[in-house]
Amino acid sequence: MTADLINEIFIGAAALFVVLAILMFYRAVKGPTTQDRLLAVNVLGTNTVVILALLAAGLDQPWFLDIALIYALLNFLVAVAVSKFTVERGGVL
Amino acid sequence: MIEQVRFWAIVVLVAFGLFFTFVSAVGVIRLPDVYARAHTASQTDTLGAGLALGAVALALGWQHATIYTVLLLFFVFITNPTAAHAIARSAAESGIEPLTSDDLEEGERR
């Protein structure tokens, strides 16, 4: 009985994290500079990792954690690469 | 008894994780400057994600998936401030001026 309650808590918390992740789109769309948008996308990626981990525990699907790990790696790579390209080449492309 | 302690520890960790992520979201939306936003993104978002991942690791117990979760927690704890530092440094090198208190007194709020 307690295990079911914990699963429901995790799924509810994942839903609230989705709401907080959607709020990040405001800064990603409006942000005056490229760095603002990049920062918003980075925070959104961290929220996505947390959502995937919460769903892995809540839905009892441990392989979601593999996706979360790869997502965290790509998130860090994108943040560092884009922030380097904006300085050295004046843009991403 | 020990199940009750574990249950309430998980609830408290998830609640604090949600609270700190909410603080991070409010900061990224409302703070006036890219450097202030990088500050809140590196601190509160890392703490919120760490607490929520700690709750997941506590709920999973002793199995293989817990090792993945602890690894993920450690990775997020290292890389998130590093990424925020890279973004703030790229903002400084591309010539974005920090907002000082003089700008705020003139009423130039963004």
N, CA and C atoms of all chains as a GROMACS GRO file, in nm:
protein
  609
    1MET      N    1   0.084  -0.120   0.000
    1MET     CA    2   0.000   0.000   0.000
    1MET      C    3   0.088   0.125   0.000
    2THR      N    4   0.196   0.121   0.082
    2THR     CA    5   0.285   0.237   0.087
    2THR      C    6   0.358   0.254  -0.046
    3ALA      N    7   0.391   0.139  -0.111
    3ALA     CA    8   0.462   0.146  -0.239
    3ALA      C    9   0.376   0.215  -0.345
    4ASP      N   10   0.244   0.184  -0.347
    4ASP     CA   11   0.154   0.250  -0.442
    4ASP      C   12   0.151   0.400  -0.418
    5LEU      N   13   0.147   0.438  -0.289
    5LEU     CA   14   0.141   0.581  -0.255
    5LEU      C   15   0.269   0.652  -0.302
    6ILE      N   16   0.384   0.585  -0.283
    6ILE     CA   17   0.511   0.646  -0.327
    6ILE      C   18   0.512   0.663  -0.478
    7ASN      N   19   0.460   0.562  -0.551
    7ASN     CA   20   0.454   0.574  -0.697
    7ASN      C   21   0.367   0.691  -0.739
    8GLU      N   22   0.252   0.708  -0.671
    8GLU     CA   23   0.164   0.820  -0.707
    8GLU      C   24   0.229   0.954  -0.674
    9ILE      N   25   0.304   0.960  -0.563
    9ILE     CA   26   0.376   1.085  -0.529
    9ILE      C   27   0.477   1.118  -0.638
   10PHE      N   28   0.549   1.016  -0.687
   10PHE     CA   29   0.650   1.042  -0.790
   10PHE      C   30   0.586   1.090  -0.920
   11ILE      N   31   0.472   1.029  -0.958
   11ILE     CA   32   0.408   1.070  -1.084
   11ILE      C   33   0.353   1.212  -1.072
   12GLY      N   34   0.295   1.246  -0.955
   12GLY     CA   35   0.246   1.382  -0.934
   12GLY      C   36   0.358   1.485  -0.935
   13ALA      N   37   0.471   1.449  -0.871
   13ALA     CA   38   0.586   1.540  -0.872
   13ALA      C   39   0.640   1.558  -1.013
   14ALA      N   40   0.637   1.451  -1.095
   14ALA     CA   41   0.682   1.463  -1.234
   14ALA      C   42   0.592   1.559  -1.310
   15ALA      N   43   0.460   1.555  -1.283
   15ALA     CA   44   0.368   1.648  -1.351
   15ALA      C   45   0.400   1.792  -1.314
   16LEU      N   46   0.430   1.816  -1.183
   16LEU     CA   47   0.464   1.953  -1.142
   16LEU      C   48   0.596   1.999  -1.205
   17PHE      N   49   0.692   1.905  -1.218
   17PHE     CA   50   0.818   1.941  -1.283
   17PHE      C   51   0.795   1.975  -1.431
   18VAL      N   52   0.698   1.908  -1.495
   18VAL     CA   53   0.667   1.941  -1.635
   18VAL      C   54   0.616   2.084  -1.645
   19VAL      N   55   0.531   2.125  -1.548
   19VAL     CA   56   0.479   2.263  -1.549
   19VAL      C   57   0.595   2.362  -1.536
   20LEU      N   58   0.690   2.333  -1.442
   20LEU     CA   59   0.803   2.424  -1.423
   20LEU      C   60   0.893   2.426  -1.547
   21ALA      N   61   0.901   2.313  -1.619
   21ALA     CA   62   0.983   2.310  -1.741
   21ALA      C   63   0.918   2.392  -1.852
   22ILE      N   64   0.784   2.388  -1.859
   22ILE     CA   65   0.716   2.465  -1.964
   22ILE      C   66   0.733   2.614  -1.939
   23LEU      N   67   0.742   2.655  -1.809
   23LEU     CA   68   0.764   2.797  -1.779
   23LEU      C   69   0.896   2.847  -1.839
   24MET      N   70   0.994   2.757  -1.856
   24MET     CA   71   1.124   2.797  -1.909
   24MET      C   72   1.115   2.844  -2.054
   25PHE      N   73   1.012   2.799  -2.126
   25PHE     CA   74   0.999   2.840  -2.267
   25PHE      C   75   0.983   2.990  -2.280
   26TYR      N   76   0.928   3.055  -2.175
   26TYR     CA   77   0.912   3.202  -2.180
   26TYR      C   78   1.048   3.268  -2.202
   27ARG      N   79   1.147   3.228  -2.118
   27ARG     CA   80   1.280   3.289  -2.130
   27ARG      C   81   1.350   3.242  -2.258
   28ALA      N   82   1.324   3.118  -2.300
   28ALA     CA   83   1.390   3.068  -2.421
   28ALA      C   84   1.340   3.141  -2.545
   29VAL      N   85   1.214   3.184  -2.546
   29VAL     CA   86   1.160   3.256  -2.662
   29VAL      C   87   1.194   3.404  -2.654
   30LYS      N   88   1.179   3.463  -2.534
   30LYS     CA   89   1.190   3.609  -2.522
   30LYS      C   90   1.334   3.655  -2.506
   31GLY      N   91   1.418   3.573  -2.434
   31GLY     CA   92   1.550   3.613  -2.391
   31GLY      C   93   1.626   3.705  -2.486
   32PRO      N   94   1.676   3.820  -2.440
   32PRO     CA   95   1.733   3.918  -2.533
   32PRO      C   96   1.860   3.867  -2.601
   33THR      N   97   1.941   3.789  -2.529
   33THR     CA   98   2.068   3.745  -2.586
   33THR      C   99   2.068   3.594  -2.610
   34THR      N  100   2.168   3.549  -2.686
   34THR     CA  101   2.181   3.405  -2.710
   34THR      C  102   2.205   3.329  -2.580
   35GLN      N  103   2.282   3.392  -2.488
   35GLN     CA  104   2.315   3.323  -2.364
   35GLN      C  105   2.192   3.302  -2.277
   36ASP      N  106   2.096   3.398  -2.282
   36ASP     CA  107   1.972   3.378  -2.208
   36ASP      C  108   1.897   3.256  -2.257
   37ARG      N  109   1.886   3.244  -2.388
   37ARG     CA  110   1.815   3.128  -2.445
   37ARG      C  111   1.886   2.998  -2.410
   38LEU      N  112   2.019   3.000  -2.419
   38LEU     CA  113   2.097   2.880  -2.390
   38LEU      C  114   2.079   2.839  -2.244
   39LEU      N  115   2.078   2.938  -2.154
   39LEU     CA  116   2.060   2.909  -2.011
   39LEU      C  117   1.922   2.849  -1.985
   40ALA      N  118   1.819   2.903  -2.051
   40ALA     CA  119   1.684   2.849  -2.033
   40ALA      C  120   1.676   2.705  -2.083
   41VAL      N  121   1.740   2.677  -2.199
   41VAL     CA  122   1.738   2.541  -2.252
   41VAL      C  123   1.814   2.446  -2.160
   42ASN      N  124   1.920   2.496  -2.097
   42ASN     CA  125   1.998   2.413  -2.005
   42ASN      C  126   1.916   2.376  -1.881
   43VAL      N  127   1.846   2.475  -1.824
   43VAL     CA  128   1.761   2.447  -1.708
   43VAL      C  129   1.650   2.350  -1.747
   44LEU      N  130   1.594   2.370  -1.867
   44LEU     CA  131   1.488   2.280  -1.914
   44LEU      C  132   1.539   2.138  -1.929
   45GLY      N  133   1.663   2.122  -1.976
   45GLY     CA  134   1.721   1.988  -1.990
   45GLY      C  135   1.742   1.922  -1.855
   46THR      N  136   1.786   2.000  -1.754
   46THR     CA  137   1.801   1.943  -1.620
   46THR      C  138   1.666   1.898  -1.565
   47ASN      N  139   1.561   1.981  -1.589
   47ASN     CA  140   1.428   1.940  -1.545
   47ASN      C  141   1.383   1.812  -1.616
   48THR      N  142   1.418   1.798  -1.744
   48THR     CA  143   1.379   1.677  -1.818
   48THR      C  144   1.446   1.554  -1.760
   49VAL      N  145   1.574   1.567  -1.720
   49VAL     CA  146   1.645   1.455  -1.658
   49VAL      C  147   1.574   1.413  -1.529
   50VAL      N  148   1.535   1.513  -1.447
   50VAL     CA  149   1.468   1.481  -1.321
   50VAL      C  150   1.333   1.415  -1.348
   51ILE      N  151   1.260   1.465  -1.450
   51ILE     CA  152   1.130   1.406  -1.484
   51ILE      C  153   1.146   1.260  -1.525
   52LEU      N  154   1.248   1.231  -1.606
   52LEU     CA  155   1.271   1.093  -1.651
   52LEU      C  156   1.305   1.003  -1.532
   53ALA      N  157   1.386   1.053  -1.437
   53ALA     CA  158   1.420   0.970  -1.320
   53ALA      C  159   1.297   0.945  -1.234
   54LEU      N  160   1.214   1.050  -1.214
   54LEU     CA  161   1.092   1.032  -1.133
   54LEU      C  162   0.997   0.933  -1.198
   55LEU      N  163   0.985   0.938  -1.332
   55LEU     CA  164   0.896   0.844  -1.400
   55LEU      C  165   0.953   0.703  -1.395
   56ALA      N  166   1.086   0.689  -1.398
   56ALA     CA  167   1.147   0.557  -1.388
   56ALA      C  168   1.112   0.492  -1.255
   57ALA      N  169   1.109   0.571  -1.146
   57ALA     CA  170   1.072   0.515  -1.017
   57ALA      C  171   0.921   0.500  -1.005
   58GLY      N  172   0.844   0.597  -1.058
   58GLY     CA  173   0.700   0.594  -1.040
   58GLY      C  174   0.630   0.490  -1.123
   59LEU      N  175   0.676   0.469  -1.248
   59LEU     CA  176   0.613   0.370  -1.335
   59LEU      C  177   0.683   0.235  -1.330
   60ASP      N  178   0.791   0.224  -1.249
   60ASP     CA  179   0.867   0.100  -1.234
   60ASP      C  180   0.926   0.052  -1.368
   61GLN      N  181   0.988   0.146  -1.438
   61GLN     CA  182   1.056   0.116  -1.565
   61GLN      C  183   1.201   0.163  -1.552
   62PRO      N  184   1.291   0.080  -1.500
   62PRO     CA  185   1.426   0.130  -1.470
   62PRO      C  186   1.506   0.172  -1.592
   63TRP      N  187   1.467   0.128  -1.713
   63TRP     CA  188   1.547   0.165  -1.830
   63TRP      C  189   1.530   0.311  -1.868
   64PHE      N  190   1.432   0.382  -1.808
   64PHE     CA  191   1.423   0.527  -1.831
   64PHE      C  192   1.549   0.597  -1.784
   65LEU      N  193   1.618   0.537  -1.684
   65LEU     CA  194   1.738   0.601  -1.629
   65LEU      C  195   1.851   0.606  -1.731
   66ASP      N  196   1.856   0.507  -1.823
   66ASP     CA  197   1.957   0.512  -1.929
   66ASP      C  198   1.935   0.634  -2.018
   67ILE      N  199   1.807   0.657  -2.054
   67ILE     CA  200   1.775   0.774  -2.137
   67ILE      C  201   1.811   0.903  -2.063
   68ALA      N  202   1.784   0.905  -1.931
   68ALA     CA  203   1.814   1.025  -1.852
   68ALA      C  204   1.964   1.052  -1.852
   69LEU      N  205   2.044   0.946  -1.841
   69LEU     CA  206   2.190   0.963  -1.838
   69LEU      C  207   2.241   1.020  -1.970
   70ILE      N  208   2.191   0.965  -2.082
   70ILE     CA  209   2.234   1.015  -2.213
   70ILE      C  210   2.187   1.158  -2.234
   71TYR      N  211   2.066   1.190  -2.184
   71TYR     CA  212   2.014   1.325  -2.198
   71TYR      C  213   2.099   1.425  -2.122
   72ALA      N  214   2.145   1.385  -2.001
   72ALA     CA  215   2.230   1.475  -1.922
   72ALA      C  216   2.363   1.500  -1.993
   73LEU      N  217   2.420   1.395  -2.052
   73LEU     CA  218   2.546   1.412  -2.126
   73LEU      C  219   2.529   1.508  -2.243
   74LEU      N  220   2.422   1.488  -2.323
   74LEU     CA  221   2.402   1.574  -2.440
   74LEU      C  222   2.371   1.717  -2.400
   75ASN      N  223   2.301   1.735  -2.287
   75ASN     CA  224   2.266   1.868  -2.239
   75ASN      C  225   2.393   1.948  -2.206
   76PHE      N  226   2.485   1.883  -2.134
   76PHE     CA  227   2.610   1.948  -2.098
   76PHE      C  228   2.693   1.980  -2.223
   77LEU      N  229   2.696   1.884  -2.317
   77LEU     CA  230   2.774   1.904  -2.440
   77LEU      C  231   2.721   2.022  -2.520
   78VAL      N  232   2.589   2.032  -2.532
   78VAL     CA  233   2.528   2.142  -2.609
   78VAL      C  234   2.558   2.276  -2.542
   79ALA      N  235   2.547   2.282  -2.407
   79ALA     CA  236   2.571   2.409  -2.338
   79ALA      C  237   2.714   2.457  -2.361
   80VAL      N  238   2.811   2.368  -2.344
   80VAL     CA  239   2.950   2.409  -2.360
   80VAL      C  240   2.981   2.443  -2.506
   81ALA      N  241   2.933   2.361  -2.600
   81ALA     CA  242   2.965   2.383  -2.741
   81ALA      C  243   2.907   2.513  -2.792
   82VAL      N  244   2.779   2.540  -2.763
   82VAL     CA  245   2.717   2.662  -2.816
   82VAL      C  246   2.779   2.785  -2.752
   83SER      N  247   2.810   2.780  -2.620
   83SER     CA  248   2.870   2.898  -2.558
   83SER      C  249   3.010   2.922  -2.611
   84LYS      N  250   3.079   2.818  -2.657
   84LYS     CA  251   3.211   2.839  -2.716
   84LYS      C  252   3.200   2.894  -2.858
   85PHE      N  253   3.105   2.841  -2.936
   85PHE     CA  254   3.090   2.886  -3.075
   85PHE      C  255   3.044   3.031  -3.083
   86THR      N  256   2.958   3.075  -2.988
   86THR     CA  257   2.911   3.213  -2.995
   86THR      C  258   3.025   3.312  -2.974
   87VAL      N  259   3.130   3.273  -2.899
   87VAL     CA  260   3.242   3.364  -2.878
   87VAL      C  261   3.340   3.356  -2.994
   88GLU      N  262   3.377   3.234  -3.034
   88GLU     CA  263   3.490   3.220  -3.126
   88GLU      C  264   3.451   3.238  -3.272
   89ARG      N  265   3.325   3.208  -3.307
   89ARG     CA  266   3.286   3.220  -3.447
   89ARG      C  267   3.174   3.320  -3.468
   90GLY      N  268   3.129   3.388  -3.362
   90GLY     CA  269   3.024   3.488  -3.376
   90GLY      C  270   2.888   3.432  -3.404
   91GLY      N  271   2.866   3.303  -3.383
   91GLY     CA  272   2.736   3.243  -3.406
   91GLY      C  273   2.748   3.093  -3.404
   92VAL      N  274   2.635   3.027  -3.409
   92VAL     CA  275   2.638   2.882  -3.398
   92VAL      C  276   2.678   2.819  -3.531
   93LEU      N  277   2.629   2.874  -3.641
   93LEU     CA  278   2.655   2.812  -3.772
   93LEU      C  279   2.778   2.873  -3.838
   94MET      N  280   0.805   0.043   1.107
   94MET     CA  281   0.870   0.161   1.164
   94MET      C  282   0.970   0.220   1.065
   95ILE      N  283   1.064   0.133   1.021
   95ILE     CA  284   1.167   0.184   0.930
   95ILE      C  285   1.106   0.221   0.795
   96GLU      N  286   0.995   0.152   0.758
   96GLU     CA  287   0.926   0.188   0.634
   96GLU      C  288   0.863   0.327   0.643
   97GLN      N  289   0.810   0.358   0.763
   97GLN     CA  290   0.752   0.492   0.783
   97GLN      C  291   0.858   0.600   0.770
   98VAL      N  292   0.974   0.576   0.831
   98VAL     CA  293   1.082   0.676   0.824
   98VAL      C  294   1.125   0.696   0.680
   99ARG      N  295   1.137   0.586   0.605
   99ARG     CA  296   1.179   0.596   0.464
   99ARG      C  297   1.075   0.671   0.381
  100PHE      N  298   0.946   0.641   0.407
  100PHE     CA  299   0.839   0.707   0.333
  100PHE      C  300   0.842   0.859   0.354
  101TRP      N  301   0.855   0.901   0.484
  101TRP     CA  302   0.853   1.045   0.509
  101TRP      C  303   0.980   1.112   0.459
  102ALA      N  304   1.093   1.039   0.461
  102ALA     CA  305   1.216   1.096   0.405
  102ALA      C  306   1.200   1.120   0.255
  103ILE      N  307   1.136   1.025   0.184
  103ILE     CA  308   1.113   1.043   0.040
  103ILE      C  309   1.022   1.163   0.015
  104VAL      N  310   0.915   1.174   0.096
  104VAL     CA  311   0.820   1.286   0.076
  104VAL      C  312   0.890   1.420   0.097
  105VAL      N  313   0.971   1.429   0.205
  105VAL     CA  314   1.040   1.555   0.234
  105VAL      C  315   1.140   1.589   0.124
  106LEU      N  316   1.213   1.488   0.073
  106LEU     CA  317   1.312   1.515  -0.033
  106LEU      C  318   1.243   1.562  -0.160
  107VAL      N  319   1.132   1.498  -0.199
  107VAL     CA  320   1.061   1.541  -0.321
  107VAL      C  321   1.005   1.682  -0.304
  108ALA      N  322   0.952   1.712  -0.184
  108ALA     CA  323   0.895   1.846  -0.161
  108ALA      C  324   1.002   1.954  -0.169
  109PHE      N  325   1.118   1.928  -0.107
  109PHE     CA  326   1.224   2.029  -0.114
  109PHE      C  327   1.280   2.042  -0.256
  110GLY      N  328   1.288   1.930  -0.329
  110GLY     CA  329   1.332   1.938  -0.468
  110GLY      C  330   1.239   2.022  -0.552
  111LEU      N  331   1.107   2.002  -0.533
  111LEU     CA  332   1.011   2.083  -0.606
  111LEU      C  333   1.022   2.230  -0.568
  112PHE      N  334   1.041   2.258  -0.437
  112PHE     CA  335   1.050   2.397  -0.392
  112PHE      C  336   1.170   2.467  -0.457
  113PHE      N  337   1.289   2.400  -0.454
  113PHE     CA  338   1.407   2.468  -0.507
  113PHE      C  339   1.400   2.482  -0.659
  114THR      N  340   1.337   2.384  -0.728
  114THR     CA  341   1.320   2.400  -0.872
  114THR      C  342   1.224   2.514  -0.904
  115PHE      N  343   1.122   2.532  -0.818
  115PHE     CA  344   1.030   2.644  -0.836
  115PHE      C  345   1.103   2.777  -0.819
  116VAL      N  346   1.190   2.785  -0.717
  116VAL     CA  347   1.270   2.907  -0.696
  116VAL      C  348   1.356   2.934  -0.819
  117SER      N  349   1.415   2.829  -0.875
  117SER     CA  350   1.499   2.845  -0.994
  117SER      C  351   1.419   2.895  -1.112
  118ALA      N  352   1.296   2.842  -1.130
  118ALA     CA  353   1.213   2.885  -1.243
  118ALA      C  354   1.175   3.032  -1.228
  119VAL      N  355   1.136   3.073  -1.106
  119VAL     CA  356   1.100   3.213  -1.083
  119VAL      C  357   1.220   3.303  -1.108
  120GLY      N  358   1.340   3.258  -1.063
  120GLY     CA  359   1.460   3.339  -1.083
  120GLY      C  360   1.496   3.355  -1.228
  121VAL      N  361   1.489   3.246  -1.306
  121VAL     CA  362   1.525   3.256  -1.447
  121VAL      C  363   1.426   3.346  -1.522
  122ILE      N  364   1.300   3.346  -1.480
  122ILE     CA  365   1.202   3.430  -1.552
  122ILE      C  366   1.211   3.575  -1.508
  123ARG      N  367   1.233   3.602  -1.377
  123ARG     CA  368   1.215   3.738  -1.328
  123ARG      C  369   1.342   3.818  -1.304
  124LEU      N  370   1.459   3.754  -1.291
  124LEU     CA  371   1.579   3.831  -1.262
  124LEU      C  372   1.619   3.916  -1.383
  125PRO      N  373   1.686   4.031  -1.363
  125PRO     CA  374   1.700   4.129  -1.470
  125PRO      C  375   1.816   4.107  -1.566
  126ASP      N  376   1.905   4.011  -1.541
  126ASP     CA  377   2.036   4.016  -1.604
  126ASP      C  378   2.080   3.873  -1.636
  127VAL      N  379   2.160   3.853  -1.738
  127VAL     CA  380   2.199   3.716  -1.772
  127VAL      C  381   2.290   3.656  -1.666
  128TYR      N  382   2.368   3.740  -1.598
  128TYR     CA  383   2.458   3.688  -1.494
  128TYR      C  384   2.379   3.644  -1.371
  129ALA      N  385   2.278   3.722  -1.332
  129ALA     CA  386   2.194   3.683  -1.219
  129ALA      C  387   2.117   3.556  -1.251
  130ARG      N  388   2.073   3.543  -1.376
  130ARG     CA  389   2.001   3.420  -1.415
  130ARG      C  390   2.094   3.301  -1.413
  131ALA      N  391   2.220   3.320  -1.456
  131ALA     CA  392   2.315   3.208  -1.452
  131ALA      C  393   2.342   3.167  -1.307
  132HIS      N  394   2.345   3.265  -1.217
  132HIS     CA  395   2.364   3.236  -1.076
  132HIS      C  396   2.252   3.149  -1.021
  133THR      N  397   2.126   3.189  -1.044
  133THR     CA  398   2.017   3.108  -0.990
  133THR      C  399   2.008   2.973  -1.060
  134ALA      N  400   2.043   2.968  -1.188
  134ALA     CA  401   2.035   2.838  -1.257
  134ALA      C  402   2.141   2.743  -1.206
  135SER      N  403   2.260   2.796  -1.170
  135SER     CA  404   2.365   2.704  -1.125
  135SER      C  405   2.341   2.658  -0.982
  136GLN      N  406   2.283   2.742  -0.897
  136GLN     CA  407   2.270   2.702  -0.757
  136GLN      C  408   2.141   2.630  -0.726
  137THR      N  409   2.026   2.698  -0.742
  137THR     CA  410   1.902   2.637  -0.695
  137THR      C  411   1.860   2.520  -0.783
  138ASP      N  412   1.888   2.528  -0.914
  138ASP     CA  413   1.845   2.418  -0.999
  138ASP      C  414   1.925   2.292  -0.970
  139THR      N  415   2.056   2.307  -0.943
  139THR     CA  416   2.137   2.191  -0.907
  139THR      C  417   2.089   2.128  -0.776
  140LEU      N  418   2.055   2.214  -0.678
  140LEU     CA  419   2.009   2.161  -0.549
  140LEU      C  420   1.875   2.090  -0.565
  141GLY      N  421   1.782   2.150  -0.641
  141GLY     CA  422   1.652   2.087  -0.661
  141GLY      C  423   1.662   1.953  -0.731
  142ALA      N  424   1.743   1.948  -0.838
  142ALA     CA  425   1.761   1.822  -0.911
  142ALA      C  426   1.829   1.718  -0.823
  143GLY      N  427   1.927   1.761  -0.743
  143GLY     CA  428   1.996   1.667  -0.656
  143GLY      C  429   1.902   1.607  -0.551
  144LEU      N  430   1.815   1.691  -0.492
  144LEU     CA  431   1.723   1.639  -0.390
  144LEU      C  432   1.622   1.541  -0.451
  145ALA      N  433   1.569   1.575  -0.570
  145ALA     CA  434   1.471   1.486  -0.634
  145ALA      C  435   1.536   1.353  -0.674
  146LEU      N  436   1.659   1.358  -0.726
  146LEU     CA  437   1.727   1.234  -0.763
  146LEU      C  438   1.762   1.153  -0.639
  147GLY      N  439   1.792   1.221  -0.527
  147GLY     CA  440   1.816   1.149  -0.402
  147GLY      C  441   1.690   1.077  -0.354
  148ALA      N  442   1.573   1.140  -0.373
  148ALA     CA  443   1.448   1.074  -0.337
  148ALA      C  444   1.426   0.949  -0.422
  149VAL      N  445   1.457   0.958  -0.552
  149VAL     CA  446   1.442   0.842  -0.641
  149VAL      C  447   1.536   0.729  -0.597
  150ALA      N  448   1.661   0.764  -0.564
  150ALA     CA  449   1.757   0.662  -0.521
  150ALA      C  450   1.711   0.597  -0.391
  151LEU      N  451   1.652   0.676  -0.299
  151LEU     CA  452   1.604   0.620  -0.172
  151LEU      C  453   1.485   0.528  -0.194
  152ALA      N  454   1.398   0.563  -0.292
  152ALA     CA  455   1.279   0.481  -0.316
  152ALA      C  456   1.315   0.350  -0.386
  153LEU      N  457   1.418   0.350  -0.470
  153LEU     CA  458   1.451   0.228  -0.545
  153LEU      C  459   1.514   0.122  -0.456
  154GLY      N  460   1.584   0.163  -0.350
  154GLY     CA  461   1.644   0.063  -0.262
  154GLY      C  462   1.770   0.003  -0.322
  155TRP      N  463   1.804  -0.118  -0.275
  155TRP     CA  464   1.928  -0.180  -0.321
  155TRP      C  465   1.903  -0.258  -0.448
  156GLN      N  466   1.933  -0.199  -0.563
  156GLN     CA  467   1.929  -0.273  -0.690
  156GLN      C  468   2.017  -0.201  -0.791
  157HIS      N  469   2.020  -0.253  -0.914
  157HIS     CA  470   2.111  -0.196  -1.013
  157HIS      C  471   2.074  -0.052  -1.048
  158ALA      N  472   1.942  -0.024  -1.054
  158ALA     CA  473   1.897   0.109  -1.097
  158ALA      C  474   1.943   0.217  -1.001
  159THR      N  475   1.964   0.183  -0.874
  159THR     CA  476   2.010   0.283  -0.778
  159THR      C  477   2.150   0.333  -0.812
  160ILE      N  478   2.233   0.241  -0.865
  160ILE     CA  479   2.369   0.283  -0.904
  160ILE      C  480   2.360   0.386  -1.018
  161TYR      N  481   2.270   0.361  -1.114
  161TYR     CA  482   2.250   0.458  -1.222
  161TYR      C  483   2.205   0.593  -1.167
  162THR      N  484   2.114   0.588  -1.069
  162THR     CA  485   2.060   0.714  -1.015
  162THR      C  486   2.167   0.793  -0.942
  163VAL      N  487   2.251   0.722  -0.862
  163VAL     CA  488   2.356   0.793  -0.789
  163VAL      C  489   2.459   0.850  -0.886
  164LEU      N  490   2.488   0.773  -0.992
  164LEU     CA  491   2.580   0.821  -1.095
  164LEU      C  492   2.524   0.948  -1.162
  165LEU      N  493   2.393   0.945  -1.191
  165LEU     CA  494   2.327   1.060  -1.254
  165LEU      C  495   2.330   1.182  -1.162
  166LEU      N  496   2.308   1.158  -1.030
  166LEU     CA  497   2.312   1.267  -0.931
  166LEU      C  498   2.451   1.330  -0.930
  167PHE      N  499   2.553   1.246  -0.924
  167PHE     CA  500   2.691   1.296  -0.922
  167PHE      C  501   2.721   1.375  -1.050
  168PHE      N  502   2.677   1.323  -1.165
  168PHE     CA  503   2.703   1.388  -1.293
  168PHE      C  504   2.635   1.525  -1.301
  169VAL      N  505   2.507   1.531  -1.260
  169VAL     CA  506   2.434   1.658  -1.262
  169VAL      C  507   2.501   1.758  -1.167
  170PHE      N  508   2.546   1.707  -1.052
  170PHE     CA  509   2.609   1.793  -0.952
  170PHE      C  510   2.738   1.855  -1.005
  171ILE      N  511   2.812   1.783  -1.090
  171ILE     CA  512   2.936   1.836  -1.146
  171ILE      C  513   2.909   1.926  -1.266
  172THR      N  514   2.825   1.881  -1.361
  172THR     CA  515   2.818   1.946  -1.491
  172THR      C  516   2.729   2.070  -1.491
  173ASN      N  517   2.628   2.077  -1.403
  173ASN     CA  518   2.534   2.189  -1.411
  173ASN      C  519   2.600   2.323  -1.378
  174PRO      N  520   2.679   2.334  -1.268
  174PRO     CA  521   2.750   2.460  -1.246
  174PRO      C  522   2.856   2.489  -1.352
  175THR      N  523   2.918   2.382  -1.407
  175THR     CA  524   3.017   2.403  -1.512
  175THR      C  525   2.953   2.464  -1.637
  176ALA      N  526   2.836   2.414  -1.674
  176ALA     CA  527   2.767   2.469  -1.791
  176ALA      C  528   2.726   2.614  -1.767
  177ALA      N  529   2.678   2.644  -1.644
  177ALA     CA  530   2.639   2.782  -1.614
  177ALA      C  531   2.760   2.875  -1.618
  178HIS      N  532   2.873   2.824  -1.571
  178HIS     CA  533   2.996   2.905  -1.577
  178HIS      C  534   3.038   2.931  -1.722
  179ALA      N  535   3.027   2.829  -1.808
  179ALA     CA  536   3.063   2.847  -1.949
  179ALA      C  537   2.972   2.950  -2.015
  180ILE      N  538   2.842   2.944  -1.981
  180ILE     CA  539   2.748   3.039  -2.042
  180ILE      C  540   2.777   3.181  -1.994
  181ALA      N  541   2.804   3.198  -1.863
  181ALA     CA  542   2.833   3.333  -1.811
  181ALA      C  543   2.964   3.386  -1.869
  182ARG      N  544   3.062   3.299  -1.887
  182ARG     CA  545   3.189   3.344  -1.944
  182ARG      C  546   3.173   3.384  -2.090
  183SER      N  547   3.090   3.308  -2.165
  183SER     CA  548   3.067   3.347  -2.305
  183SER      C  549   2.991   3.479  -2.312
  184ALA      N  550   2.900   3.504  -2.215
  184ALA     CA  551   2.832   3.634  -2.212
  184ALA      C  552   2.930   3.746  -2.185
  185ALA      N  553   3.027   3.721  -2.093
  185ALA     CA  554   3.126   3.825  -2.061
  185ALA      C  555   3.217   3.851  -2.180
  186GLU      N  556   3.256   3.746  -2.252
  186GLU     CA  557   3.349   3.764  -2.362
  186GLU      C  558   3.283   3.822  -2.486
  187SER      N  559   3.152   3.807  -2.499
  187SER     CA  560   3.084   3.869  -2.613
  187SER      C  561   3.033   4.008  -2.577
  188GLY      N  562   3.079   4.066  -2.464
  188GLY     CA  563   3.059   4.208  -2.439
  188GLY      C  564   2.927   4.248  -2.378
  189ILE      N  565   2.860   4.160  -2.303
  189ILE     CA  566   2.738   4.198  -2.234
  189ILE      C  567   2.777   4.259  -2.100
  190GLU      N  568   2.733   4.382  -2.076
  190GLU     CA  569   2.770   4.450  -1.952
  190GLU      C  570   2.683   4.401  -1.837
  191PRO      N  571   2.742   4.376  -1.719
  191PRO     CA  572   2.660   4.341  -1.602
  191PRO      C  573   2.575   4.460  -1.558
  192LEU      N  574   2.456   4.428  -1.505
  192LEU     CA  575   2.366   4.532  -1.456
  192LEU      C  576   2.411   4.572  -1.316
  193THR      N  577   2.438   4.700  -1.294
  193THR     CA  578   2.482   4.746  -1.162
  193THR      C  579   2.369   4.820  -1.093
  194SER      N  580   2.393   4.862  -0.967
  194SER     CA  581   2.288   4.929  -0.890
  194SER      C  582   2.259   5.068  -0.946
  195ASP      N  583   2.358   5.128  -1.017
  195ASP     CA  584   2.333   5.259  -1.079
  195ASP      C  585   2.223   5.249  -1.186
  196ASP      N  586   2.227   5.137  -1.264
  196ASP     CA  587   2.126   5.118  -1.367
  196ASP      C  588   1.987   5.103  -1.305
  197LEU      N  589   1.982   5.033  -1.189
  197LEU     CA  590   1.852   5.011  -1.126
  197LEU      C  591   1.796   5.139  -1.070
  198GLU      N  592   1.884   5.231  -1.021
  198GLU     CA  593   1.833   5.357  -0.967
  198GLU      C  594   1.775   5.446  -1.076
  199GLU      N  595   1.827   5.433  -1.198
  199GLU     CA  596   1.770   5.512  -1.307
  199GLU      C  597   1.639   5.454  -1.357
  200GLY      N  598   1.601   5.337  -1.305
  200GLY     CA  599   1.473   5.279  -1.344
  200GLY      C  600   1.477   5.201  -1.472
  201GLU      N  601   1.596   5.155  -1.514
  201GLU     CA  602   1.604   5.076  -1.638
  201GLU      C  603   1.584   4.928  -1.607
  202ARG      N  604   1.461   4.894  -1.574
  202ARG     CA  605   1.433   4.753  -1.545
  202ARG      C  606   1.393   4.680  -1.672
  203ARG      N  607   1.453   4.561  -1.688
  203ARG     CA  608   1.417   4.483  -1.806
  203ARG      C  609   1.319   4.373  -1.768
   0.00000   0.00000   0.00000
